[in-house]
Amino acid sequence: MPEKTETPHREFAALIDRLSTEFAEVHPRATVTKCVDAARHGAQDVTGRATPDLVERIARQHLQVLAMALAERR
């Protein structure tokens, strides 16, 4: 079955832009978008809401951990 990708809410477009710029040397935009989407879903599941600031903090942590894992593999 093909992987389902969701279009992020418009309110997260600026967040995706910021994180894509911040992590441009490490992660492609598609990875950033997936992390933002996963963070949004996780925040919604745990707290019942997904505010942009909470989603940003969660997504940034995910991206940092992924960057560290990539650095260790090299």
N, C-alpha and C positions, 0 to 999 in steps of 0.2 A: 504494500500500500504506500503511495507517495506521502512524503512528509507534509503535514499541513502547516502552513505559515500564516499567521494572522497579520493583518495590517494594524500597526499600532494606532492607538487613539491619537488624534491630532494634538491633544494637549502634551503628548510626549515627544513630538517631533523636534522641538528645540532641545530637549534632553538628549535625544539620540544624536543630534548635531554636535552638542557640547562633548559628549563622551566619545564620539567618533573622532573628534579633533584631539581630545586628550590622549586617546589610545591609538592614534593613527600609526604609530611606529610598531605596534604590537598586534592589533586586532583589526580585521576588515570590518567595514560597516555592518555587514550581515551578522557578524558575531555580536556586535554591540546591540543591534536591533533585537536579536534573540535574547540577550541578557536582560534588556529593558522589559521585553514582553514577559519573560519568566519572573522577573522581580515584581512586575505588576500583578501577575496571577498569584504569586506567593503572598504578597501584601494583602491582596483581596481575600485570600483564603484564611490567613491568620488573623487579620485585624478587622476584616469586613469592609475595608476601604483601601484605596491605593492612591494616596496623595503623591503628587509629583516629587516632593522632597524626599519622602520615604522610598519611593521607587528609585530615585537617583542614588541614594545611599546604598541600597541593596545591590543595584546593578553595578555601581562602582566597585563594591567589595568583590562581587563575582568576577569582574574583569581583572582586578588586581590579583586575585588568586589564580586565575587562568594564566596571567602573565608570568607569575612566579613559577607555575608548573612548566610552562614553555621554556623559561630560562633554565630550569633544572635539567630539562631533557637535552639541552644543547651542550 
